[in-house]
Amino acid sequence: MSEQPKGIILEIRAGTGGDEAALFAMDLYKMYSRFAQNRGWGQSLIDSSSSSVGGFKEIALEINSPSAYNLLRNEGGVHRVQRIPKTEKNGRIHTSTATVAVLPKVEASEIKINPADLEITTARSGGPGGQNVNKVETAVRVRHIPSGIVVLSRTQRSQGQNKEKALEILRSKIYEIQQSQQTESLDLKRREQIKGAERSDKIRTYNFPQDRITDHRIGKSWHNLEAILDGKLDAIIKAFLNKQEN
């Protein structure tokens, strides 16, 4: 990439832990969304899949700011939560995970995709946009045949807008493959970020009973989880960047 990316694609997926993992994925989405909002960054929802309990099985968010990649690129990995679910009658602490992947937005001029390498299909969206959204096929699914990467976009109002958004995500993922010099279906960097979403594969732990968040990569902890989940990530991000510079 010739210059700082103009934004990022942030993907969050529920990992180990069932319904509680989906609720935690929603918490992480709100945290990053509010962090972006507090900084005045533009953002838009690309795609989401809700769980039966109100959380997210997965959600993809676009954040538009030249500062976003530098500040949030270290957020990629497995995030672990320890708390007592609301449905837990015996007061037992449950451990769940969610994964975060941070992909830089890539301009069309930087990544050339052969149209013959694309398999594009449409479907009824079922997302926001009014009553007509379920009557026309606005959702777009793009499969990049050489790599096997599949991207779905269904939150935009038109098929053309969803296709454009899907291709934008695809460019970011292909860029990551090229950067990692990989030819597998998913790039090495992204797979390293999300790993297998097992409880032991963690970069950060959110411990509710102790009101503490710990980043295991730099061995540092902070308190006031409620404020952090409300988007106040500045101290954590600053500490990580300082650690990298030293």
Backbone bond lengths (Angstrom), bond angles and torsions (degrees), N, CA, C in turn:
res aa  C-N    CA-C-N  psi(-1)  N-CA   C-N-CA  omega(-1)  CA-C   N-CA-C  phi
1 M - - - 1.454 - - 1.526 109.06 -
2 S 1.306 116.85 127.73 1.452 121.11 -172.38 1.519 113.49 -72.44
3 E 1.305 118.63 -24.70 1.447 121.34 -177.82 1.520 109.54 -148.85
4 Q 1.336 114.82 175.71 1.459 119.76 -179.97 1.530 109.93 -59.04
5 P 1.346 117.97 130.30 1.469 119.35 179.61 1.519 111.57 -60.95
6 K 1.319 115.63 148.60 1.462 120.90 -177.11 1.525 112.86 -80.02
7 G 1.316 115.79 -5.24 1.461 119.30 179.95 1.511 110.15 178.57
8 I 1.329 115.88 -172.33 1.456 121.06 -178.33 1.518 110.94 -137.39
9 I 1.321 114.71 160.97 1.454 123.07 167.31 1.521 105.69 -108.31
10 L 1.319 117.05 120.63 1.466 122.21 -178.54 1.520 108.57 -108.89
11 E 1.330 116.71 117.13 1.464 121.82 -179.79 1.521 109.70 -110.41
12 I 1.327 116.85 129.47 1.462 122.42 179.23 1.518 108.27 -125.32
13 R 1.329 116.41 130.85 1.468 120.99 -179.42 1.521 110.42 -132.05
14 A 1.330 116.10 139.91 1.460 120.42 173.26 1.518 108.62 -65.91
15 G 1.343 116.34 139.25 1.457 120.67 -179.81 1.513 111.28 -111.59
16 T 1.320 116.43 -126.00 1.454 122.36 179.92 1.521 110.30 -76.05
17 G 1.336 117.59 134.03 1.454 119.53 175.13 1.516 116.10 127.60
18 G 1.323 117.93 6.64 1.463 120.00 174.49 1.518 114.71 61.68
19 D 1.334 115.36 -133.26 1.460 120.70 -177.11 1.518 112.14 -60.11
20 E 1.319 116.73 -38.16 1.462 120.25 -179.05 1.526 110.75 -64.51
21 A 1.333 117.56 -35.18 1.463 121.27 176.94 1.525 110.70 -65.21
22 A 1.336 116.76 -38.69 1.460 120.72 178.61 1.526 111.08 -66.15
23 L 1.330 116.79 -38.29 1.466 120.65 177.41 1.527 110.48 -67.59
24 F 1.319 116.78 -36.78 1.455 120.55 178.10 1.527 110.87 -68.07
25 A 1.333 116.92 -37.65 1.465 120.54 175.78 1.530 110.06 -59.80
26 M 1.324 117.19 -38.25 1.458 121.08 177.00 1.526 110.49 -66.09
27 D 1.332 117.26 -40.33 1.465 120.72 177.35 1.527 111.37 -59.92
28 L 1.337 116.34 -42.89 1.460 120.10 180.00 1.518 111.06 -66.46
29 Y 1.332 116.01 -39.99 1.461 119.56 176.84 1.527 110.71 -58.95
30 K 1.306 117.08 -46.67 1.471 120.87 179.58 1.522 110.88 -63.46
31 M 1.329 116.74 -38.42 1.461 120.78 -179.27 1.531 110.93 -61.35
32 Y 1.335 116.38 -50.20 1.463 119.39 -178.78 1.526 111.90 -70.29
33 S 1.319 116.19 -35.40 1.458 119.74 178.60 1.530 110.91 -64.04
34 R 1.319 116.51 -41.97 1.468 120.10 179.33 1.526 111.62 -71.73
35 F 1.327 116.50 -34.43 1.463 119.92 175.23 1.525 109.90 -60.06
36 A 1.334 115.80 -45.02 1.463 120.53 178.35 1.527 110.90 -65.07
37 Q 1.317 116.00 -42.08 1.469 120.74 179.59 1.516 111.27 -62.26
38 N 1.343 116.47 -42.32 1.466 120.34 179.86 1.524 112.32 -62.08
39 R 1.319 116.32 -27.72 1.461 121.15 -179.81 1.525 112.56 -93.85
40 G 1.310 116.45 -0.67 1.455 120.00 178.48 1.515 113.85 76.15
41 W 1.334 116.33 21.26 1.468 120.22 179.18 1.528 110.31 -81.39
42 G 1.310 116.16 143.55 1.458 120.39 174.26 1.513 110.17 -74.30
43 Q 1.313 117.08 145.56 1.454 120.72 179.96 1.524 109.92 -150.87
44 S 1.319 115.19 153.26 1.465 119.90 177.91 1.512 109.36 -152.22
45 L 1.313 115.60 146.33 1.451 122.14 179.43 1.532 109.29 -79.17
46 I 1.328 116.42 130.32 1.457 120.88 179.83 1.520 110.82 -94.80
47 D 1.324 115.82 -48.72 1.462 119.80 -178.00 1.522 108.64 -162.50
48 S 1.318 117.34 153.64 1.460 120.79 177.09 1.522 109.71 -155.87
49 S 1.319 114.51 153.80 1.456 121.65 175.63 1.528 107.13 -133.45
50 S 1.328 116.42 113.62 1.455 121.24 -174.68 1.519 111.97 -83.52
51 S 1.329 114.88 153.05 1.466 120.03 175.44 1.526 108.63 -96.31
52 S 1.317 116.23 170.86 1.460 121.01 -177.13 1.522 112.39 -69.56
53 V 1.341 117.31 -17.96 1.465 120.30 -177.15 1.524 112.46 -100.21
54 G 1.338 117.04 2.61 1.451 120.02 176.47 1.514 115.12 104.34
55 G 1.329 117.02 -4.74 1.454 119.54 177.00 1.523 110.75 -89.18
56 F 1.330 116.14 -161.14 1.463 121.02 179.97 1.520 110.81 -121.91
57 K 1.332 115.60 130.15 1.459 119.31 168.32 1.520 108.84 -70.17
58 E 1.329 115.23 -38.99 1.456 121.29 174.30 1.518 109.08 -161.32
59 I 1.327 115.13 153.67 1.455 120.61 179.63 1.516 108.63 -154.20
60 A 1.328 116.88 141.12 1.457 122.34 179.55 1.522 108.78 -123.60
61 L 1.327 115.61 131.97 1.458 122.41 -175.16 1.520 109.43 -127.32
62 E 1.311 116.69 135.32 1.461 121.55 174.32 1.522 108.68 -100.33
63 I 1.328 116.57 128.59 1.467 121.84 178.20 1.521 107.60 -120.14
64 N 1.321 116.06 124.67 1.461 121.15 -175.49 1.522 111.63 -107.40
65 S 1.325 115.26 103.87 1.460 122.83 173.76 1.525 108.46 -170.07
66 P 1.328 118.86 137.40 1.466 120.72 176.88 1.531 112.73 -62.59
67 S 1.318 117.30 -18.10 1.467 121.14 -179.50 1.522 112.65 -88.15
68 A 1.317 117.32 -15.64 1.462 121.29 -170.10 1.529 112.54 -62.04
69 Y 1.323 117.68 -45.55 1.466 119.02 -175.41 1.521 111.81 -66.45
70 N 1.319 116.99 -42.63 1.458 120.38 -179.37 1.525 111.68 -63.07
71 L 1.322 117.12 -38.44 1.464 120.70 -176.10 1.526 112.70 -82.64
72 L 1.330 117.70 -32.00 1.460 120.17 -172.63 1.524 114.77 -109.08
73 R 1.317 119.18 -2.55 1.469 120.26 -175.85 1.517 112.56 -63.22
74 N 1.336 117.70 -25.01 1.460 120.31 179.53 1.524 113.45 -84.15
75 E 1.335 117.69 1.65 1.460 121.50 179.97 1.526 111.98 -81.83
76 G 1.332 116.77 -9.94 1.454 120.73 -178.54 1.516 112.12 -68.99
77 G 1.322 116.86 131.55 1.452 121.73 178.30 1.516 111.44 147.65
78 V 1.321 115.92 -167.90 1.461 121.85 179.81 1.519 109.59 -93.89
79 H 1.322 115.97 122.90 1.459 122.88 177.53 1.535 108.01 -103.48
80 R 1.316 116.25 132.58 1.469 121.19 -176.47 1.529 110.33 -113.96
81 V 1.318 116.67 138.25 1.463 121.42 177.28 1.527 109.71 -120.58
82 Q 1.323 115.64 140.47 1.459 122.62 175.44 1.529 107.30 -125.73
83 R 1.332 116.66 114.25 1.464 121.03 -179.73 1.517 110.29 -163.07
84 I 1.318 115.07 169.46 1.461 121.86 177.91 1.529 108.27 -92.90
85 P 1.315 118.30 112.98 1.468 119.95 179.60 1.530 111.04 -62.51
86 K 1.314 116.30 153.35 1.464 121.06 179.74 1.526 111.33 -63.38
87 T 1.313 116.53 -25.19 1.465 120.14 -178.54 1.531 112.44 -88.65
88 E 1.322 117.01 -1.93 1.458 120.91 -178.31 1.524 110.17 -82.24
89 K 1.324 117.00 114.03 1.469 121.89 -175.41 1.528 112.65 -82.77
90 N 1.325 117.42 -25.24 1.466 120.60 -175.37 1.527 113.73 -97.26
91 G 1.320 116.27 5.84 1.457 119.33 176.66 1.513 114.85 72.43
92 R 1.316 117.79 22.62 1.458 120.82 -178.72 1.530 110.75 -82.82
93 I 1.330 114.88 141.60 1.457 121.02 178.60 1.530 109.08 -81.64
94 H 1.312 115.98 129.92 1.461 121.59 178.24 1.531 109.35 -106.11
95 T 1.313 115.85 147.42 1.463 121.91 176.04 1.524 109.29 -113.57
96 S 1.326 115.91 126.37 1.468 121.42 -179.63 1.519 108.84 -136.76
97 T 1.330 115.45 167.77 1.461 119.73 179.69 1.523 111.65 -135.10
98 A 1.309 114.35 160.05 1.457 122.61 169.49 1.521 106.75 -143.81
99 T 1.316 116.95 149.97 1.456 120.30 -178.64 1.518 111.01 -108.38
100 V 1.308 115.20 147.31 1.462 122.25 178.11 1.524 108.44 -126.39
101 A 1.320 117.04 132.04 1.463 122.42 173.81 1.528 108.13 -125.48
102 V 1.323 116.02 134.05 1.469 122.04 -178.31 1.524 108.64 -116.54
103 L 1.326 116.76 115.41 1.462 122.34 -177.57 1.524 109.61 -116.63
104 P 1.323 118.43 132.10 1.471 120.10 177.61 1.522 111.17 -71.41
105 K 1.326 116.79 141.63 1.461 119.85 173.75 1.528 108.93 -71.13
106 V 1.321 115.56 136.27 1.460 121.04 -176.37 1.523 109.41 -120.35
107 E 1.323 116.34 131.89 1.459 120.89 -179.82 1.530 110.24 -71.19
108 A 1.326 115.68 151.25 1.459 121.04 -178.85 1.521 111.82 -60.35
109 S 1.325 116.90 -30.02 1.461 120.57 -178.70 1.525 112.41 -71.79
110 E 1.342 117.25 -17.79 1.460 120.98 -176.69 1.524 113.34 -92.33
111 I 1.315 116.63 -23.69 1.460 120.93 179.40 1.529 108.78 -128.48
112 K 1.311 115.98 115.83 1.462 120.91 179.42 1.531 109.40 -95.42
113 I 1.319 116.03 123.54 1.455 121.60 179.22 1.524 108.73 -114.98
114 N 1.309 115.95 126.53 1.459 121.10 178.51 1.533 109.08 -73.41
115 P 1.332 118.03 120.11 1.474 120.08 179.74 1.526 113.10 -54.30
116 A 1.330 117.08 -27.71 1.465 120.60 179.58 1.517 111.81 -69.68
117 D 1.337 116.56 -16.12 1.467 121.33 179.95 1.527 112.20 -89.36
118 L 1.327 117.09 3.25 1.455 120.79 -175.50 1.523 111.98 -110.38
119 E 1.320 114.74 137.60 1.462 122.14 172.06 1.523 106.59 -114.63
120 I 1.321 116.59 111.27 1.465 121.28 -173.42 1.524 109.88 -115.00
121 T 1.321 115.49 125.49 1.462 120.96 177.37 1.521 109.02 -128.43
122 T 1.328 116.41 159.42 1.460 121.82 -179.44 1.522 110.59 -124.08
123 A 1.332 114.41 160.10 1.467 120.74 178.90 1.512 108.57 -156.26
124 R 1.320 115.85 167.95 1.460 119.50 174.72 1.513 109.39 -69.38
125 S 1.315 115.17 133.87 1.450 119.89 -169.89 1.512 114.15 -69.59
126 G 1.318 117.19 -56.48 1.462 120.21 -176.07 1.505 112.87 75.18
127 G 1.324 117.18 12.80 1.466 121.15 -179.13 1.499 111.12 -107.38
128 P 1.353 118.48 -163.18 1.455 122.15 -178.75 1.521 111.00 -67.30
129 G 1.310 115.72 156.80 1.453 118.27 177.20 1.509 114.30 136.94
130 G 1.319 118.41 2.53 1.452 118.89 176.86 1.513 112.94 101.79
131 Q 1.316 115.85 -177.24 1.461 121.21 -174.44 1.511 112.89 -66.28
132 N 1.330 116.78 -31.99 1.457 119.44 -174.97 1.521 113.18 -73.21
133 V 1.331 116.78 -12.27 1.460 118.99 -173.90 1.519 112.12 -62.75
134 N 1.320 118.56 -28.47 1.455 121.23 -179.36 1.535 112.49 -90.37
135 K 1.316 117.29 -5.22 1.453 121.07 -176.94 1.521 112.69 -96.83
136 V 1.327 117.26 -15.82 1.456 121.16 -179.86 1.523 108.73 -126.71
137 E 1.326 115.28 156.01 1.452 119.95 -177.44 1.527 110.37 -87.68
138 T 1.334 116.40 86.64 1.457 120.90 -177.90 1.518 112.82 -95.73
139 A 1.329 118.40 -23.66 1.457 120.78 -179.76 1.528 109.99 -71.69
140 V 1.338 115.22 142.29 1.461 120.30 -178.41 1.525 109.94 -127.08
141 R 1.324 115.02 130.20 1.462 122.56 176.25 1.517 108.39 -114.30
142 V 1.342 116.08 123.35 1.458 121.10 -178.59 1.522 109.10 -117.51
143 R 1.315 115.99 126.81 1.467 120.78 174.56 1.513 109.38 -114.94
144 H 1.333 115.27 125.19 1.462 121.10 176.36 1.517 107.22 -88.02
145 I 1.319 116.76 106.19 1.465 122.28 -169.89 1.535 113.18 -59.42
146 P 1.328 120.60 -45.08 1.471 119.24 -177.81 1.528 114.12 -62.47
147 S 1.317 117.77 -36.14 1.463 120.65 -176.33 1.521 113.26 -100.22
148 G 1.344 116.64 -21.42 1.458 120.31 -176.64 1.519 113.87 83.78
149 I 1.321 117.52 1.92 1.462 120.69 179.78 1.525 109.66 -66.51
150 V 1.337 116.07 134.13 1.464 122.02 177.82 1.522 108.90 -120.58
151 V 1.323 116.56 130.97 1.461 122.73 179.67 1.523 108.78 -126.42
152 L 1.322 116.02 135.32 1.468 121.33 177.52 1.520 109.06 -122.27
153 S 1.313 116.71 130.98 1.460 122.04 174.87 1.517 108.42 -129.71
154 R 1.351 116.00 128.34 1.465 118.71 -176.84 1.515 114.07 -144.63
155 T 1.331 117.99 9.40 1.462 119.05 -176.52 1.524 113.52 -94.81
156 Q 1.347 117.33 -12.40 1.457 119.73 179.08 1.531 109.91 -79.59
157 R 1.312 116.33 163.42 1.465 120.50 -172.76 1.529 113.79 -80.76
158 S 1.314 117.17 -21.33 1.458 118.93 -177.99 1.520 110.70 -127.36
159 Q 1.311 115.18 160.45 1.459 121.09 178.41 1.525 110.29 -63.06
160 G 1.329 116.10 -39.72 1.460 120.27 179.85 1.521 112.33 -62.48
161 Q 1.347 116.14 -41.58 1.459 120.05 179.50 1.529 111.08 -67.26
162 N 1.319 116.49 -39.21 1.466 119.71 178.31 1.525 111.44 -67.20
163 K 1.314 117.16 -37.52 1.460 120.47 177.45 1.517 110.08 -63.76
164 E 1.328 116.75 -44.23 1.465 121.10 179.36 1.529 111.01 -60.78
165 K 1.344 115.72 -41.56 1.458 120.57 -179.23 1.526 110.65 -68.31
166 A 1.317 117.16 -41.14 1.459 120.58 179.02 1.524 111.06 -63.16
167 L 1.317 117.37 -40.85 1.457 120.80 179.13 1.527 111.09 -67.39
168 E 1.316 116.56 -32.32 1.463 120.92 177.13 1.533 110.74 -63.61
169 I 1.320 115.46 -44.70 1.470 119.85 178.20 1.521 110.17 -65.43
170 L 1.328 115.87 -41.90 1.462 120.14 -179.68 1.525 110.80 -59.99
171 R 1.319 117.28 -41.99 1.472 120.14 178.30 1.522 111.11 -59.70
172 S 1.326 116.34 -40.84 1.464 120.04 -179.91 1.520 111.02 -63.21
173 K 1.324 116.49 -40.82 1.466 119.94 -177.96 1.529 111.32 -72.14
174 I 1.330 116.75 -37.77 1.459 119.60 177.14 1.530 110.04 -67.31
175 Y 1.321 116.50 -37.72 1.467 120.13 176.41 1.524 110.70 -58.85
176 E 1.325 117.08 -42.16 1.456 120.79 179.43 1.532 110.89 -64.42
177 I 1.313 116.50 -37.14 1.462 120.38 177.05 1.528 109.76 -62.24
178 Q 1.318 116.07 -47.09 1.455 120.47 -178.46 1.524 111.33 -64.30
179 Q 1.327 115.77 -39.24 1.467 119.59 178.68 1.520 110.72 -63.77
180 S 1.292 116.45 -37.18 1.468 120.66 -178.32 1.524 111.98 -86.46
181 Q 1.361 116.30 -3.79 1.466 122.37 -179.48 1.528 110.47 55.91
182 Q 1.336 113.38 45.76 1.453 120.03 -179.91 1.525 109.49 -115.61
183 T 1.306 117.84 154.91 1.464 122.80 174.61 1.517 111.02 -123.57
184 E 1.342 116.45 15.70 1.453 120.29 179.08 1.516 110.08 -80.22
185 S 1.330 116.30 173.61 1.457 120.72 -173.73 1.518 112.73 -67.67
186 L 1.338 116.81 -31.06 1.462 119.97 174.01 1.513 107.41 -127.64
187 D 1.338 117.20 139.92 1.445 120.37 -174.44 1.527 112.44 -67.30
188 L 1.326 114.71 154.05 1.456 121.55 -177.34 1.517 111.84 -60.92
189 K 1.317 116.62 -43.49 1.465 119.06 -176.29 1.513 111.35 -61.43
190 R 1.331 115.63 -43.50 1.459 118.66 -178.22 1.523 111.01 -68.10
191 R 1.341 116.63 -39.47 1.455 119.36 178.86 1.522 111.53 -67.11
192 E 1.337 116.65 -32.57 1.459 119.69 176.36 1.526 110.64 -67.41
193 Q 1.323 115.66 -34.67 1.461 119.57 179.47 1.524 111.02 -64.88
194 I 1.332 116.49 -48.44 1.463 118.34 -171.75 1.522 112.97 -93.71
195 K 1.376 117.24 -20.20 1.461 121.91 -179.68 1.533 110.25 46.19
196 G 1.337 116.94 -138.42 1.458 119.12 -177.66 1.507 112.97 -103.66
197 A 1.335 116.41 8.15 1.458 122.10 -179.01 1.521 111.99 59.72
198 E 1.328 116.90 27.83 1.460 119.92 175.83 1.526 109.61 -79.60
199 R 1.328 115.41 158.37 1.454 119.27 -176.56 1.525 112.33 -61.96
200 S 1.332 117.47 -30.02 1.456 120.36 -177.47 1.530 113.00 -81.16
201 D 1.346 117.54 -18.83 1.457 122.07 179.88 1.522 109.01 -89.13
202 K 1.295 116.94 84.85 1.465 119.15 -171.97 1.526 111.52 -132.15
203 I 1.322 115.51 145.60 1.461 120.31 171.20 1.526 110.22 -105.04
204 R 1.340 115.90 -22.54 1.472 119.59 -174.83 1.519 109.57 -152.63
205 T 1.332 116.04 144.59 1.461 121.89 177.60 1.521 110.34 -122.17
206 Y 1.321 115.32 133.06 1.468 122.97 177.30 1.534 106.20 -107.98
207 N 1.320 116.42 102.63 1.465 122.07 -175.13 1.530 109.05 -102.13
208 F 1.324 116.04 103.33 1.459 120.54 -176.21 1.527 113.46 -71.02
209 P 1.337 119.81 -44.23 1.475 119.02 -179.51 1.525 112.82 -57.40
210 Q 1.340 116.89 -32.54 1.460 120.94 -179.28 1.527 112.26 -101.36
211 D 1.337 116.68 5.88 1.462 122.00 179.28 1.531 110.80 48.12
212 R 1.332 115.82 50.57 1.459 120.30 -172.24 1.526 111.03 -140.71
213 I 1.318 115.36 140.93 1.451 121.53 173.20 1.514 107.41 -119.98
214 T 1.332 116.47 133.11 1.464 121.49 -177.21 1.517 110.29 -125.78
215 D 1.329 116.64 128.34 1.456 121.05 172.87 1.521 107.15 -96.41
216 H 1.323 116.64 114.48 1.458 121.90 -172.52 1.529 112.40 -76.00
217 R 1.309 117.99 -15.54 1.462 120.25 -179.62 1.521 111.96 -76.52
218 I 1.315 116.84 -32.81 1.467 119.64 -179.66 1.522 111.90 -113.14
219 G 1.352 116.68 -0.66 1.454 120.80 176.24 1.511 114.26 62.91
220 K 1.328 116.43 41.47 1.469 120.65 -177.40 1.526 109.76 -129.60
221 S 1.337 116.04 144.71 1.468 121.41 -177.94 1.526 111.06 -124.84
222 W 1.336 114.94 154.71 1.458 122.80 176.14 1.522 108.60 -136.10
223 H 1.334 115.70 155.31 1.458 120.42 176.29 1.531 109.77 -109.39
224 N 1.315 116.57 -179.12 1.469 124.59 -177.06 1.529 110.63 70.26
225 L 1.328 115.05 63.83 1.455 121.74 179.76 1.525 112.83 -58.91
226 E 1.308 116.44 -37.96 1.467 120.13 -177.46 1.520 110.98 -58.60
227 A 1.335 116.57 -43.28 1.459 120.17 179.74 1.523 111.40 -68.38
228 I 1.333 116.64 -39.80 1.465 120.31 179.70 1.520 110.69 -63.11
229 L 1.330 116.76 -45.07 1.459 120.27 179.41 1.528 112.15 -69.82
230 D 1.327 116.47 -12.34 1.458 121.20 174.89 1.530 111.05 -89.69
231 G 1.331 115.76 10.86 1.460 119.67 173.91 1.511 115.91 102.79
232 K 1.315 117.60 1.11 1.467 120.37 -178.13 1.536 109.35 -87.05
233 L 1.321 114.62 74.72 1.459 122.76 -176.04 1.522 113.38 -98.59
234 D 1.315 117.13 -0.12 1.463 121.11 -169.85 1.525 112.86 -56.98
235 A 1.324 118.09 -44.69 1.464 120.89 -177.34 1.523 111.22 -64.29
236 I 1.329 116.82 -39.32 1.464 120.82 -179.83 1.524 110.72 -67.86
237 I 1.313 116.25 -46.61 1.465 120.44 -179.38 1.529 110.66 -63.77
238 K 1.320 116.77 -41.47 1.463 120.79 179.58 1.528 110.85 -63.29
239 A 1.326 116.95 -43.11 1.469 121.52 -179.34 1.526 110.66 -62.33
240 F 1.339 117.05 -40.00 1.462 121.06 -179.82 1.523 110.45 -68.61
241 L 1.335 118.50 -43.80 1.450 121.58 179.60 1.529 111.20 -64.33
242 N 1.339 116.84 -39.27 1.470 120.72 177.96 1.520 110.62 -63.67
243 K 1.337 115.68 -38.98 1.470 120.41 179.85 1.523 110.32 -63.90
244 Q 1.322 116.86 -39.37 1.456 120.67 -179.09 1.521 111.85 -69.34
245 E 1.328 116.67 -32.60 1.461 121.32 -177.66 1.510 111.47 -76.03
246 N 1.324 117.66 -25.50 1.467 121.13 -176.65 1.534 112.47 -88.05
